[in-house]
Amino acid sequence: MTTENPFGTITPIISDAVSCGDSCCGDDMASEITHAQLDSITAVVKHYYGNLASSAAELSADASRVKATDKFYSEDQRDALPDEVTGASAGCGNPVGIADSQRGETVLDLGSGGGIDCFLAAREVGNNGYVIGIDMTPRMIELAQKNAATLQTENVVFKLGHIESIPQPDNTVDLVLSNCVIALSEHKDRVFYEIFRILKPGGRFVISDMVTSEALPQDVQKSAAEWVECVGGAAVLSEYLELVEESGFTDIDVVKEDRSRPDAEDWQSTLINLTLRAYKPAE
Ligand SMILES: C[S@@+](CC[C@H](N)C(=O)[O-])C[C@H]1O[C@@H](n2cnc3c(N)ncnc32)[C@H](O)[C@@H]1O
């Protein structure tokens, strides 16, 4: 069944994978979206990831699913985490795995979901360090807080907020992480402005995100179902890099650039799992 909506068409989502760029939650979740909720992309994204938060344990237990953690994380990283953390994982890379966070650093994760990258960063920064997870979906924040209690972490805090207006003072963060979230924002320029604002001079970001090698077809860009999968809003890589540079970052380094769907022959072959590192200049 398809449903008309202001973005185009909600296509039922049928997939056995759980990671950004694949369907995480089955067609029930897409078909539950009502016309009233489709007033904004934000509402659709919140609805979708709220449902993912509620089914995290169930998704983790489903052996037939290819999980984001299986695709992108090491065995050591997976073993450190309970099912409700790995089950909610919906990234398209492993930014914390290459960010080289140091003891005592302050790390902030944009779109922290169930908290996977926050908990892994917390191990690295130690008790003198501090990790902040930001997410706009209340059910994701609740899940992440519950996961923090299970893991008994004392150096991680989760805050409800938007990545376009980060609830964090200027010049206070050593490292910004994000895993498959900026593709969900309609205001990517604003997100990079905010990352620059909160980083200390000399601070860095390491971000995994979905981008494309060329512009997506209009119907894909207008599809709410593709937006929630981090696909509809994926920017063209060259334009994404321009945004980063225009925001003031230097030493911009494409660390990884893998085809997201290597076997695809249509527009899906243009999707890229990107991991990018860049620095705010030291004063
Ligand atoms: C694809 S999931 C990735 C979650 C997590 N980074 C991971 O790797 O599992 C996207 C997350 O970003 C959050 N999100 C999407 N757009 C956001 C925005 N504009 N501001 C804050 N959070 C957002 C969603 O609620 C969801 O939890």
The ligand as an SDF file (V2000), in Angstrom:
LIG
                    3D

 27 29  0  0  0  0  0  0  0  0999 V2000
   19.9530    6.8960   11.8780 C   0  0  0  0  0  0  0  0  0  0  0  0
   19.7430    7.1910   13.5860 S   0  0  0  0  0  0  0  0  0  0  0  0
   21.4290    7.0940   14.1550 C   0  0  0  0  0  0  0  0  0  0  0  0
   21.5430    6.9800   15.6420 C   0  0  0  0  0  0  0  0  0  0  0  0
   22.9520    6.7630   16.1650 C   0  0  0  0  0  0  0  0  0  0  0  0
   23.8390    7.8290   15.7380 N   0  0  0  0  0  0  0  0  0  0  0  0
   23.4930    5.4230   15.7490 C   0  0  0  0  0  0  0  0  0  0  0  0
   24.5360    5.3620   15.1070 O   0  0  0  0  0  0  0  0  0  0  0  0
   22.8500    4.4260   16.0710 O   0  0  0  0  0  0  0  0  0  0  0  0
   19.4170    8.9270   13.6220 C   0  0  0  0  0  0  0  0  0  0  0  0
   19.1880    9.5160   15.0020 C   0  0  0  0  0  0  0  0  0  0  0  0
   19.2830   10.9370   14.8830 O   0  0  0  0  0  0  0  0  0  0  0  0
   18.1900   11.5540   15.5210 C   0  0  0  0  0  0  0  0  0  0  0  0
   17.9430   12.7980   14.7790 N   0  0  0  0  0  0  0  0  0  0  0  0
   17.5590   12.9170   13.4930 C   0  0  0  0  0  0  0  0  0  0  0  0
   17.4750   14.2060   13.1320 N   0  0  0  0  0  0  0  0  0  0  0  0
   17.8270   14.9370   14.2190 C   0  0  0  0  0  0  0  0  0  0  0  0
   17.9190   16.3280   14.4880 C   0  0  0  0  0  0  0  0  0  0  0  0
   17.6360   17.2210   13.5410 N   0  0  0  0  0  0  0  0  0  0  0  0
   18.3010   16.7300   15.7310 N   0  0  0  0  0  0  0  0  0  0  0  0
   18.5720   15.8020   16.7020 C   0  0  0  0  0  0  0  0  0  0  0  0
   18.4790   14.4760   16.5090 N   0  0  0  0  0  0  0  0  0  0  0  0
   18.1190   14.0310   15.2780 C   0  0  0  0  0  0  0  0  0  0  0  0
   17.0690   10.5410   15.4520 C   0  0  0  0  0  0  0  0  0  0  0  0
   16.1300   10.7480   16.4870 O   0  0  0  0  0  0  0  0  0  0  0  0
   17.8200    9.2270   15.5850 C   0  0  0  0  0  0  0  0  0  0  0  0
   17.9590    8.8380   16.9320 O   0  0  0  0  0  0  0  0  0  0  0  0
  1  2  1  0
  2  3  1  0
  2 10  1  0
  3  4  1  0
  4  5  1  0
  5  6  1  0
  5  7  1  0
  7  8  2  0
  7  9  1  0
 10 11  1  0
 11 12  1  0
 11 26  1  0
 12 13  1  0
 13 14  1  0
 13 24  1  0
 14 15  1  0
 14 23  1  0
 15 16  2  0
 16 17  1  0
 17 18  1  0
 17 23  2  0
 18 19  1  0
 18 20  2  0
 20 21  1  0
 21 22  2  0
 22 23  1  0
 24 25  1  0
 24 26  1  0
 26 27  1  0
M  CHG  2   2   1   9  -1
M  END
$$$$
